[in-house]
């Protein structure tokens, strides 16, 4: 026993074996965890949306409290303002968005045809003359019959998924306002409630740590929301000035994808560039110019002042997070990966600082 305690190699070997055994046993009794997994997956989307709205709108309630408006009345005012904003979107923006989306879907065959013509022209260049486009397409078996069968099979298999998605959307629409209301109402009690699960000597530190985590999340969400709004509005204005069709739809796509660090702007610009290429190379250059101007203004003026260096994450670290999180959870992982890492980093740094302080006090 003394040897086990003194030998770090033996200790960590046993610890890793026990951990591996526990993981293996968990995979064999996954049916026990299935109800818990279903419970968490059901609540995940409503809580994420409500949490996003909480951090987005809570500062406004705080400002109302500063001018002597009671919190419960501030919550009602913010709810009414947010409802008015949703109604405004439903009346003025969403119909135009749906119209442009319908027009884009209708024009997809002509867009594909123009892209094919553009590709054929490109293949006439000396460097690409030996490339057989028709042979390559034949290898991919892109016949009309094959495409029709694939579409029919996909649609048939997607009916159940579509019904499930509609049911989940309905649940989210009704549950998010309720969760959000109680977040506004009882959010200030969250930190003391969590701290009660820890020994008395650590409760103050836990409240401080939760406060730092709260500030990190709030800064990131509110800052990213403003940045995405800026990118969406000014990209739309740029497309409108340059005569780009579907400007509203493409501007919103650019704003939404901008929430993904580094690669988001490229994802958002790709549909606009593809559509612009079917019009003319000049139009494509104008689209690229609009995106570059908006991103330069955002990167040099908007983001540094709105978000600042709150997260203090190295660019290489962000790229690695995007690769790993994207591989694990797709687009959602790429969106949530960076703020999740920022929160974990806040916890680790705080615990490290507390450990160093306690170690210093113990040695004196």
NORGI-V806861 format. One record per backbone hydrogen bond with DSSP energy under -1.0 kcal/mol. CO is the residue of the C=O (numbers start at 1). NH is the residue of the N-H. E is the energy in kcal/mol with one decimal. If there is no record, write none. Layout:
co	nh	e
CO	NH	E
CO	NH	E
This chain:
co	nh	e
1	5	-2.1
2	6	-2.0
3	7	-2.4
7	11	-2.0
8	12	-2.7
9	13	-2.1
10	14	-2.4
11	15	-2.3
12	16	-2.5
13	17	-2.2
14	18	-2.6
15	19	-2.3
16	20	-2.7
17	21	-2.3
18	22	-2.3
19	23	-2.4
20	24	-2.5
21	25	-2.6
22	26	-2.1
23	27	-1.6
29	32	-1.8
33	37	-2.7
34	38	-2.5
35	39	-2.3
36	40	-2.5
37	41	-2.6
38	42	-2.0
39	43	-1.7
40	44	-1.5
43	47	-2.2
44	48	-2.6
45	49	-2.5
46	50	-2.8
47	51	-2.8
48	52	-2.3
49	53	-2.4
50	54	-2.4
51	55	-2.3
52	56	-1.5
53	57	-2.6
54	58	-2.7
57	61	-1.5
58	62	-2.3
59	63	-2.0
60	64	-1.9
61	65	-2.0
62	66	-1.5
64	69	-1.9
65	68	-1.5
70	74	-2.5
71	75	-2.7
72	76	-1.6
73	77	-2.6
74	78	-2.6
75	79	-2.5
76	80	-2.4
77	81	-2.6
78	82	-2.7
79	83	-2.6
80	84	-2.5
81	85	-2.1
82	86	-2.2
83	87	-2.4
84	88	-2.4
85	89	-2.3
86	90	-2.6
87	91	-1.9
88	92	-2.9
89	94	-3.2
93	97	-2.4
94	98	-3.0
95	99	-2.4
96	100	-2.5
97	101	-2.3
98	102	-2.6
99	103	-2.4
100	104	-2.4
101	105	-2.4
102	106	-2.3
103	107	-1.8
107	111	-2.5
108	112	-2.9
109	113	-2.2
110	114	-2.4
111	115	-2.3
112	116	-2.1
113	117	-2.3
114	118	-2.6
115	119	-2.4
116	120	-2.5
117	121	-2.3
118	122	-2.0
119	123	-2.2
122	125	-1.5
125	128	-1.3
128	131	-1.4
132	136	-1.9
133	137	-2.5
134	138	-2.3
135	139	-1.9
136	140	-1.1
137	142	-1.0
138	141	-1.4
143	147	-2.6
144	148	-2.7
145	149	-2.4
146	150	-2.3
147	151	-2.7
148	152	-2.7
149	153	-2.5
150	154	-2.5
151	155	-2.8
152	156	-2.5
153	157	-2.3
154	158	-1.4
158	162	-2.9
159	163	-2.3
160	164	-2.4
161	165	-2.6
162	166	-2.4
163	167	-2.2
164	168	-2.5
165	169	-2.5
166	170	-2.2
167	171	-2.2
168	172	-2.5
169	173	-2.5
170	174	-1.7
171	175	-2.4
172	176	-2.6
175	179	-2.7
176	180	-3.0
177	181	-2.2
178	182	-1.9
179	183	-1.8
180	184	-2.3
181	185	-2.5
182	186	-2.8
183	187	-1.3
186	189	-1.5
187	190	-1.4
189	193	-1.8
190	194	-2.4
191	195	-2.5
192	196	-1.2
194	197	-1.6
195	198	-1.8
199	202	-1.8
202	206	-2.4
203	207	-2.4
204	208	-1.9
205	209	-2.6
206	210	-2.7
207	211	-1.8
208	212	-2.0
209	213	-2.4
210	214	-2.4
211	215	-2.2
212	216	-2.2
213	217	-2.4
214	218	-2.6
215	219	-2.6
216	220	-2.0
217	221	-2.7
218	222	-2.3
219	223	-1.8
220	224	-2.8
221	225	-2.4
222	226	-1.8
223	227	-2.3
224	228	-2.9
225	229	-2.0
226	230	-2.4
227	231	-2.6
228	232	-2.5
229	233	-2.5
230	234	-2.6
231	235	-2.1
232	236	-2.0
233	237	-2.3
234	238	-2.1
235	239	-2.6
236	240	-2.4
237	241	-2.3
238	242	-2.1
239	244	-3.0
246	250	-2.7
247	251	-2.4
248	252	-2.3
249	253	-2.1
250	254	-2.1
251	255	-2.2
252	256	-2.7
253	257	-2.4
256	259	-1.4
257	260	-1.8
260	264	-1.4
261	263	-2.9
263	267	-2.1
264	268	-2.6
265	269	-1.8
266	270	-1.6
269	273	-2.4
270	274	-2.4
271	275	-2.4
272	276	-2.5
273	277	-2.1
276	279	-1.2
276	280	-2.5
280	284	-1.8
281	285	-2.2
282	286	-2.2
283	287	-2.2
284	288	-2.4
285	289	-2.4
286	290	-2.4
287	291	-2.5
288	292	-2.6
289	293	-2.5
290	294	-2.5
291	295	-2.6
292	296	-2.3
293	297	-2.4
294	298	-2.5
295	299	-3.1
296	300	-2.2
297	301	-2.1
297	302	-1.7
298	303	-2.5
302	306	-2.8
303	307	-2.3
303	308	-2.3
307	310	-1.2
314	318	-2.0
315	319	-2.2
316	320	-2.2
317	321	-2.5
318	322	-2.5
319	323	-2.3
320	324	-2.6
321	325	-3.2
322	326	-2.2
323	327	-1.6
324	328	-1.8
325	329	-3.0
326	330	-1.8
330	334	-1.8
331	335	-1.9
332	336	-2.6
333	337	-2.0
336	340	-2.0
337	341	-2.4
338	342	-2.4
339	343	-2.1
340	344	-2.5
341	345	-2.8
342	346	-2.1
343	347	-2.2
344	348	-2.7
345	349	-2.9
346	350	-2.2
347	351	-2.7
348	352	-2.5
349	353	-2.5
350	354	-2.5
351	355	-2.4
352	356	-2.4
353	357	-2.3
354	358	-2.5
355	359	-2.5
356	360	-2.2
357	361	-2.3
358	362	-2.4
359	363	-1.5
